Amino acid sequence: MSVSFPSLIEVPMPILTPRLLIRPPQPGDGPAFHAAVNASRDHLKRFLPWVDTSHHTQEESENFARLSQSKFLTRSDMALAIFDRTAQTLYGGTGLHRIDWDLPKFEIGYWVHQDHQGRGLITEAVNALTRYVFQQLQAKRVEIRCETDNVRSRAVAERLGYELDGRLRHDRYKYQSQELTDTWIFSRLSMAGLPELSVSW
Protein backbone atom coordinates (compact mmCIF):
# COMPACT_ATOMS: atom_id res chain seq x y z
CA MET A 1 0.00 0.00 0.00
CA SER A 2 1.45 3.34 -1.03
CA VAL A 3 1.07 6.37 1.23
CA SER A 4 0.96 9.51 -0.89
CA PHE A 5 0.84 12.11 1.87
CA PRO A 6 2.45 10.97 5.16
CA SER A 7 1.91 14.47 6.59
CA LEU A 8 -1.83 13.73 6.66
CA ILE A 9 -1.42 10.69 8.92
CA GLU A 10 -2.92 11.36 12.35
CA VAL A 11 -0.24 11.23 15.05
CA PRO A 12 -1.88 12.32 18.32
CA MET A 13 0.45 13.58 21.03
CA PRO A 14 1.53 13.56 23.83
CA ILE A 15 1.94 9.94 24.89
CA LEU A 16 1.38 9.52 28.64
CA THR A 17 2.55 6.75 30.97
CA PRO A 18 2.49 6.56 34.80
CA ARG A 19 5.77 8.55 34.98
CA LEU A 20 6.32 10.08 31.56
CA LEU A 21 5.08 12.61 29.05
CA ILE A 22 6.45 11.93 25.56
CA ARG A 23 6.03 14.52 22.80
CA PRO A 24 7.81 16.02 19.78
CA PRO A 25 10.43 18.71 20.44
CA GLN A 26 9.03 22.21 20.01
CA PRO A 27 10.30 25.80 19.98
CA GLY A 28 11.64 26.69 23.40
CA ASP A 29 12.97 23.18 24.17
CA GLY A 30 16.54 24.14 23.19
CA PRO A 31 17.83 24.95 26.71
CA ALA A 32 16.48 21.68 28.12
CA PHE A 33 18.10 19.60 25.36
CA HIS A 34 21.36 21.51 25.65
CA ALA A 35 21.52 20.98 29.41
CA ALA A 36 20.65 17.26 29.20
CA VAL A 37 23.08 16.42 26.40
CA ASN A 38 25.88 18.57 27.80
CA ALA A 39 25.59 16.93 31.22
CA SER A 40 25.59 13.45 29.65
CA ARG A 41 28.07 13.94 26.79
CA ASP A 42 30.77 11.60 28.09
CA HIS A 43 28.13 9.03 29.05
CA LEU A 44 26.43 9.07 25.64
CA LYS A 45 29.11 9.63 23.02
CA ARG A 46 30.54 6.12 23.17
CA PHE A 47 27.57 4.83 21.19
CA LEU A 48 25.95 7.98 19.77
CA PRO A 49 28.31 9.91 17.46
CA TRP A 50 25.89 12.84 17.10
CA VAL A 51 26.46 13.69 20.76
CA ASP A 52 30.03 14.84 20.11
CA THR A 53 29.10 17.05 17.16
CA SER A 54 25.89 18.76 18.27
CA HIS A 55 24.13 20.55 21.14
CA HIS A 56 27.23 22.56 22.07
CA THR A 57 25.21 25.75 22.51
CA GLN A 58 21.63 26.53 23.44
CA GLU A 59 21.15 28.02 19.96
CA GLU A 60 22.26 24.77 18.34
CA SER A 61 19.86 22.80 20.53
CA GLU A 62 17.03 25.22 19.78
CA ASN A 63 17.71 24.75 16.07
CA PHE A 64 17.51 20.97 16.62
CA ALA A 65 14.15 21.36 18.37
CA ARG A 66 12.68 23.44 15.56
CA LEU A 67 14.04 21.22 12.77
CA SER A 68 12.72 18.16 14.62
CA GLN A 69 9.30 19.76 14.78
CA SER A 70 9.31 20.37 11.01
CA LYS A 71 10.38 16.78 10.29
CA PHE A 72 7.67 15.52 12.62
CA LEU A 73 5.05 17.50 10.72
CA THR A 74 6.13 15.91 7.42
CA ARG A 75 6.41 12.49 9.16
CA SER A 76 9.88 12.01 7.61
CA ASP A 77 11.54 11.50 11.00
CA MET A 78 9.81 11.64 14.38
CA ALA A 79 12.09 12.64 17.25
CA LEU A 80 10.42 12.66 20.66
CA ALA A 81 11.37 14.16 24.00
CA ILE A 82 10.89 12.19 27.22
CA PHE A 83 9.75 14.40 30.12
CA ASP A 84 8.39 13.80 33.59
CA ARG A 85 4.59 14.09 33.74
CA THR A 86 4.76 17.83 34.45
CA ALA A 87 7.01 18.42 31.39
CA GLN A 88 9.51 20.22 33.63
CA THR A 89 12.38 17.69 33.58
CA LEU A 90 13.83 16.29 30.36
CA TYR A 91 14.82 12.68 31.00
CA GLY A 92 16.07 11.92 27.50
CA GLY A 93 14.91 11.25 23.98
CA THR A 94 13.35 8.58 21.82
CA GLY A 95 11.71 8.60 18.41
CA LEU A 96 10.74 6.81 15.23
CA HIS A 97 13.38 6.60 12.51
CA ARG A 98 14.01 4.76 9.19
CA ILE A 99 10.29 5.15 8.62
CA ASP A 100 8.61 3.22 5.82
CA TRP A 101 5.00 4.38 5.71
CA ASP A 102 4.11 1.99 2.88
CA LEU A 103 4.55 -1.07 5.11
CA PRO A 104 4.51 0.59 7.69
CA LYS A 105 7.63 -0.06 9.76
CA PHE A 106 9.72 1.98 12.17
CA GLU A 107 12.96 1.93 14.13
CA ILE A 108 12.88 3.11 17.75
CA GLY A 109 15.93 4.91 19.08
CA TYR A 110 16.54 6.21 22.60
CA TRP A 111 18.94 7.90 25.00
CA VAL A 112 18.76 8.94 28.66
CA HIS A 113 20.28 11.73 30.78
CA GLN A 114 23.02 10.16 32.88
CA ASP A 115 21.41 11.37 36.12
CA HIS A 116 18.25 9.40 35.37
CA GLN A 117 19.64 6.07 34.14
CA GLY A 118 18.88 2.88 36.05
CA ARG A 119 15.28 3.89 36.86
CA GLY A 120 13.55 2.02 34.03
CA LEU A 121 12.50 5.25 32.33
CA ILE A 122 13.73 4.22 28.88
CA THR A 123 12.11 0.80 29.18
CA GLU A 124 8.84 2.54 30.07
CA ALA A 125 9.18 5.00 27.18
CA VAL A 126 9.99 2.32 24.61
CA ASN A 127 7.18 0.10 25.88
CA ALA A 128 4.78 3.03 25.42
CA LEU A 129 6.10 3.88 21.97
CA THR A 130 5.90 0.24 20.89
CA ARG A 131 2.24 0.16 21.90
CA TYR A 132 1.68 3.45 20.11
CA VAL A 133 3.08 2.35 16.75
CA PHE A 134 1.11 -0.89 16.70
CA GLN A 135 -2.17 0.55 17.96
CA GLN A 136 -2.17 4.05 16.48
CA LEU A 137 0.07 3.73 13.40
CA GLN A 138 -0.81 0.13 12.45
CA ALA A 139 2.84 -0.94 12.31
CA LYS A 140 3.74 -4.28 10.76
CA ARG A 141 7.31 -4.23 12.04
CA VAL A 142 9.27 -2.29 14.68
CA GLU A 143 13.04 -2.48 15.05
CA ILE A 144 15.65 -1.63 17.65
CA ARG A 145 19.27 -1.50 16.47
CA CYS A 146 22.35 -1.15 18.63
CA GLU A 147 26.08 -1.69 18.57
CA THR A 148 27.00 -5.12 19.93
CA ASP A 149 28.91 -3.55 22.85
CA ASN A 150 25.90 -1.49 23.92
CA VAL A 151 24.76 -3.79 26.71
CA ARG A 152 22.24 -1.36 28.22
CA SER A 153 20.48 -0.75 24.89
CA ARG A 154 20.30 -4.46 24.18
CA ALA A 155 18.84 -5.05 27.65
CA VAL A 156 15.95 -2.67 26.88
CA ALA A 157 15.09 -4.60 23.71
CA GLU A 158 15.27 -7.97 25.45
CA ARG A 159 13.30 -6.75 28.49
CA LEU A 160 10.47 -5.75 26.15
CA GLY A 161 10.41 -9.03 24.27
CA TYR A 162 12.01 -7.86 21.03
CA GLU A 163 13.47 -10.84 19.16
CA LEU A 164 17.01 -10.87 17.84
CA ASP A 165 16.81 -11.02 14.04
CA GLY A 166 20.52 -11.07 13.46
CA ARG A 167 23.92 -9.43 13.58
CA LEU A 168 25.26 -7.17 10.85
CA ARG A 169 28.99 -7.86 10.87
CA HIS A 170 31.38 -4.93 10.36
CA ASP A 171 28.38 -2.67 9.86
CA ARG A 172 29.89 0.45 11.45
CA TYR A 173 32.96 1.99 13.01
CA LYS A 174 33.24 2.57 16.73
CA TYR A 175 33.06 6.33 17.07
CA GLN A 176 36.08 6.89 19.31
CA SER A 177 38.47 4.08 18.31
CA GLN A 178 37.37 3.79 14.65
CA GLU A 179 37.53 0.01 14.97
CA LEU A 180 35.02 -1.97 12.93
CA THR A 181 32.13 -3.27 14.97
CA ASP A 182 28.79 -5.05 14.51
CA THR A 183 25.13 -4.12 14.90
CA TRP A 184 22.39 -6.15 16.58
CA ILE A 185 18.91 -5.94 15.01
CA PHE A 186 15.92 -6.71 17.21
CA SER A 187 12.30 -6.61 16.10
CA ARG A 188 8.68 -7.01 17.07
CA LEU A 189 5.83 -7.87 14.70
CA SER A 190 3.05 -7.33 17.24
CA MET A 191 2.41 -6.40 20.88
CA ALA A 192 2.07 -10.05 21.93
CA GLY A 193 3.82 -10.61 25.25
CA LEU A 194 4.72 -6.95 25.75
CA PRO A 195 4.90 -6.16 29.49
CA GLU A 196 1.75 -4.46 30.78
CA LEU A 197 1.81 -0.67 30.95
CA SER A 198 -0.89 1.98 31.25
CA VAL A 199 -0.51 4.23 28.19
CA SER A 200 -2.72 6.92 26.68
CA TRP A 201 -2.52 9.55 23.97
N, C-alpha and C positions, 0 to 999 in steps of 0.2 A: 504494500500500500504506500503510495507516494503522498507526502505531506507538502503541499504547495506553499503554505504560509505558516511556518512554525510560530511566528509572532502572535497568531490568533489563538494558539492553544491556551486554555485556561490553566493558570498556575497560581492557585490561591496561596497567600502567605499572610501571616507567619505560620510556621509549624510550631506547635506547643507540646512539650512533654512535662512530666512532673517538676523538672528542674530547669528546663531550657526554653528559650525563645530563639528560633532559627529563622532568619530572614535574609533577603539580598542586601548587600552593602548599599548605602545611600549617601547622598551629599551630607557632609558633617561627620561621617564615620572615620575620616582620615586620622585624627589624633588618637583614637582608640586603637586602630590598626597599627599605627606607628609605635605606640607604647608597647603593645603586646608583642610585635615582632622584634622590636629592638631589645626588649627584656629577655627574649627567648632565642636570640640569633645563634648563639653557640650551641644551644640545645637542638635547634632545628636544622642547621645548615648541613649536617652530615648527610642527610637524605633528601633535602629539598634545596636544590641549587638556586632557586629564585630568591631564597632568603638572603643570600650574600650579595645580591645585585639589585635589591629593591627595598623600599620602605626606609630609606636612610634619612628622610626628612618628612615632616608632617605634610608638606605640599605633595610629595611623591605618593604618600599613602592616600591623600585626598583624591589625587588623580586616579589611583587604583580604584577607589570606591566609586567614583563617577563612571569610569570606563566599565567597571563590573556591572553597574546598573544598566548601562546601555546594552551590553551583551546579554544581560538577563532579559531585557525587553524584546530582543530579537530571537531569544532562545538559542543562541549560538554557543554560549557557555554560561553556566549558571552557578557562579560563586555564591556562597552563603556564609553569613556570620553566625557564630554560636554565642549567644548571650545568656546571662541569667534571666529569670522570668521577668525581672523589672527592666531589662535592656540597659542596665547601668554598667555591667561588667562584661567585657569581651573575653570569653574563655578560649576562643580559637576560631577555626574556619573549617568549612566542609564545602561540598558542592557537587554538581553534576557536570562531567566532562566527557570528551570523545562521544558526543551525543549523535545518535543516529535516529532521527524521528521517524524514518520509514519503517523501522522494525517494530517498536522502538527499543533502543538499548542505551545504557548509560554507564559511565564509570564514576564511582564515588571516591573522592579524595578527602583528606582531612589532616589537620594539625591542631596542636593544643599549646597554649601558653604554659611555659615550664612550671609556673607556680600552681597550676591546676591539674597537672598530670597525676595519675594514680587514683583518681576519684570516680572513674567510670563514665566521665562526661562524654568522651568521644564514642564509647560503645553505645551510650544512650542516644547520641545525635545520629549515628549511623543506623541504628535500629529504626529510629523515627524516619529517616530519609529513605531507607529501604521500603518501609511500609508505604510511604508517600508515593514513590515511583511505581509501585505495583498497583496501588489502589487508585491514585489520582491520575497518573500518566500512562497507565495500562502497559507497563514495561513487560517485555518478553525476556529480557536478560539484563542483569546488573553485575558489574565487575568491580573488583578491588585489585589494584596492582601495587606491588611494593618490591623494593630491592630485597634480595635474599637475606641480607644482614639486618634488615629492619624488623627485629623481633617483636617490638611493641605493635607495629602496624599489622603484622601477620596475626598476632594474638587477637586483635579486634575482629578480623575477618573470621577466624576460627571460632571465637566466642559467639558469633552471630550465625554460625552454621553455613557460612560460605564454603563451597567445595573447591578444592585445589584442582584447577584444570590442567595446569602444567607449569613448566619452567622454561623461560626464554633464555637460552644460554648466550653469554656475551652480548646482551641486549643493550647495555649502557656502560658508561664509565662512572666509577666512583668520583664524586665531585672533587674531593680534596686530594686524593692520591692519584687520580686518573688511571687507576687500574681497571681492567675490564671486570664487570660483574654481571650477575643474572637478575632476572625479574620473575617473581611469582605472580601468577594470575589466578585469582579466586573468582567464583561466580555464584549467583543464585538465579534460578529460573522461576521462582515463586516465593511466597512468604511461608511455605510449609516448614514448621519446626522453628520459626523465628521466635526468640524469647518474648514473652508477653511484655507489653509496654502500653501505657495509656498515651495516645497521640491524637491531636486534633489540628485542624487547619481551617 
